Amino acid sequence: MADDTQIGMIVIIVAVFFLISAMGLLEHRFMDEGISALIAFILVAYGVYTVAKK
């Protein structure tokens, strides 16, 4: 089973895709740029929290 560090890193990687989508660099848009940026912000915060906690 994955520990908190691995889960946090995966969450941060997913957040990067949402940030790229928010900047409009992807060919297809998943959702509005504002919503995508908000989701990315929340995911980065959770990812950093899970990586940093001990």
SEDODO-601689 format. One record per residue: residue in three letters; chain; x, y, z of N, C-alpha, C, O in turn. Coordinates in steps of 0.2 Angstrom, whole numbers, plus 5000, padded with zeros to 4 digits. Example, Ala and Ser with C-alpha at 12.3 -4.5 7.8 and 13.67 -1.06 7.14 Angstrom:
! residues 2
<'ALA' 'A' <5066 4972 5039> <5062 4978 5039> <5066 4984 5039> <5071 4983 5042>>
<'SER' 'A' <5064 4989 5035> <5068 4995 5036> <5064 5000 5039> <5067 5006 5040>>
***
This chain:
! residues 54
<'MET' 'A' <5004 4994 5000> <5000 5000 5000> <5004 5006 5000> <5010 5006 5003>>
<'ALA' 'A' <5002 5011 4997> <5006 5018 4996> <5006 5022 5003> <5001 5022 5006>>
<'ASP' 'A' <5011 5024 5004> <5012 5029 5010> <5010 5036 5008> <5008 5037 5003>>
<'ASP' 'A' <5010 5040 5013> <5007 5047 5012> <5012 5051 5007> <5009 5055 5004>>
<'THR' 'A' <5018 5050 5007> <5023 5053 5003> <5021 5052 4996> <5021 5056 4991>>
<'GLN' 'A' <5020 5045 4994> <5018 5043 4987> <5011 5046 4985> <5010 5048 4979>>
<'ILE' 'A' <5006 5046 4990> <5000 5049 4988> <5000 5056 4987> <4997 5059 4982>>
<'GLY' 'A' <5004 5060 4991> <5005 5067 4990> <5008 5068 4983> <5006 5073 4980>>
<'MET' 'A' <5013 5065 4981> <5017 5066 4975> <5012 5065 4969> <5012 5069 4964>>
<'ILE' 'A' <5008 5060 4969> <5003 5058 4964> <4998 5064 4964> <4996 5066 4958>>
<'VAL' 'A' <4996 5066 4969> <4991 5072 4970> <4994 5078 4967> <4990 5082 4963>>
<'ILE' 'A' <5000 5079 4968> <5004 5085 4965> <5004 5085 4958> <5003 5089 4954>>
<'ILE' 'A' <5006 5079 4955> <5006 5077 4948> <4999 5079 4945> <4999 5082 4939>>
<'VAL' 'A' <4994 5076 4948> <4987 5078 4945> <4986 5085 4945> <4983 5088 4940>>
<'ALA' 'A' <4988 5089 4950> <4987 5096 4950> <4991 5099 4945> <4988 5105 4943>>
<'VAL' 'A' <4996 5097 4943> <5000 5100 4937> <4996 5100 4931> <4996 5105 4927>>
<'PHE' 'A' <4993 5094 4930> <4988 5094 4924> <4983 5099 4924> <4981 5102 4919>>
<'PHE' 'A' <4980 5100 4930> <4974 5105 4931> <4977 5112 4930> <4974 5116 4927>>
<'LEU' 'A' <4983 5113 4932> <4986 5120 4931> <4988 5121 4923> <4987 5127 4921>>
<'ILE' 'A' <4990 5116 4920> <4991 5117 4913> <4985 5118 4909> <4985 5122 4904>>
<'SER' 'A' <4980 5114 4911> <4973 5116 4908> <4971 5123 4910> <4967 5126 4905>>
<'ALA' 'A' <4972 5125 4916> <4970 5132 4917> <4973 5137 4913> <4970 5142 4912>>
<'MET' 'A' <4980 5136 4912> <4983 5141 4908> <4982 5140 4900> <4984 5144 4896>>
<'GLY' 'A' <4978 5135 4898> <4976 5135 4891> <4981 5132 4887> <4981 5133 4881>>
<'LEU' 'A' <4985 5128 4890> <4991 5125 4886> <4989 5118 4883> <4992 5115 4879>>
<'LEU' 'A' <4983 5115 4885> <4981 5109 4883> <4977 5110 4877> <4974 5115 4876>>
<'GLU' 'A' <4977 5105 4872> <4973 5105 4866> <4965 5105 4868> <4961 5108 4865>>
<'HIS' 'A' <4963 5101 4873> <4956 5100 4875> <4956 5103 4882> <4960 5102 4886>>
<'ARG' 'A' <4950 5106 4883> <4949 5109 4889> <4944 5104 4893> <4939 5102 4890>>
<'PHE' 'A' <4946 5103 4899> <4942 5099 4903> <4936 5103 4906> <4930 5101 4907>>
<'MET' 'A' <4937 5109 4908> <4933 5113 4912> <4935 5121 4911> <4940 5122 4908>>
<'ASP' 'A' <4931 5125 4914> <4933 5132 4914> <4940 5133 4917> <4942 5130 4922>>
<'GLU' 'A' <4943 5138 4915> <4950 5140 4918> <4950 5141 4925> <4954 5139 4929>>
<'GLY' 'A' <4945 5145 4928> <4944 5147 4935> <4943 5141 4939> <4946 5140 4944>>
<'ILE' 'A' <4939 5136 4937> <4937 5130 4941> <4943 5126 4941> <4945 5123 4946>>
<'SER' 'A' <4947 5125 4935> <4953 5121 4935> <4958 5124 4939> <4962 5120 4942>>
<'ALA' 'A' <4959 5130 4939> <4964 5133 4944> <4963 5132 4951> <4967 5131 4955>>
<'LEU' 'A' <4956 5133 4953> <4954 5132 4960> <4955 5124 4962> <4958 5123 4967>>
<'ILE' 'A' <4954 5120 4958> <4955 5113 4959> <4962 5111 4960> <4964 5108 4965>>
<'ALA' 'A' <4966 5114 4956> <4974 5113 4956> <4976 5116 4962> <4981 5113 4966>>
<'PHE' 'A' <4974 5122 4965> <4976 5125 4971> <4975 5121 4977> <4979 5120 4981>>
<'ILE' 'A' <4969 5118 4977> <4967 5113 4982> <4971 5107 4982> <4973 5105 4988>>
<'LEU' 'A' <4972 5104 4976> <4976 5098 4976> <4983 5099 4978> <4986 5095 4981>>
<'VAL' 'A' <4986 5105 4976> <4993 5106 4978> <4993 5107 4986> <4998 5105 4989>>
<'ALA' 'A' <4988 5110 4988> <4988 5111 4996> <4988 5105 4999> <4992 5103 5004>>
<'TYR' 'A' <4984 5100 4997> <4983 5094 5000> <4989 5089 4999> <4991 5086 5003>>
<'GLY' 'A' <4992 5090 4993> <4998 5086 4991> <5004 5088 4996> <5008 5084 4998>>
<'VAL' 'A' <5005 5095 4996> <5010 5097 5001> <5009 5095 5008> <5014 5093 5011>>
<'TYR' 'A' <5003 5095 5010> <5001 5093 5017> <5003 5086 5018> <5006 5084 5023>>
<'THR' 'A' <5001 5082 5013> <5003 5074 5014> <5010 5073 5014> <5012 5068 5017>>
<'VAL' 'A' <5014 5076 5009> <5021 5075 5009> <5024 5078 5015> <5029 5074 5017>>
<'ALA' 'A' <5022 5083 5018> <5026 5086 5023> <5024 5084 5030> <5029 5084 5035>>
<'LYS' 'A' <5019 5080 5031> <5017 5078 5038> <5021 5072 5040> <5023 5068 5035>>
<'LYS' 'A' <5022 5071 5046> <5026 5065 5048> <5023 5063 5055> <5026 5058 5057>>
***
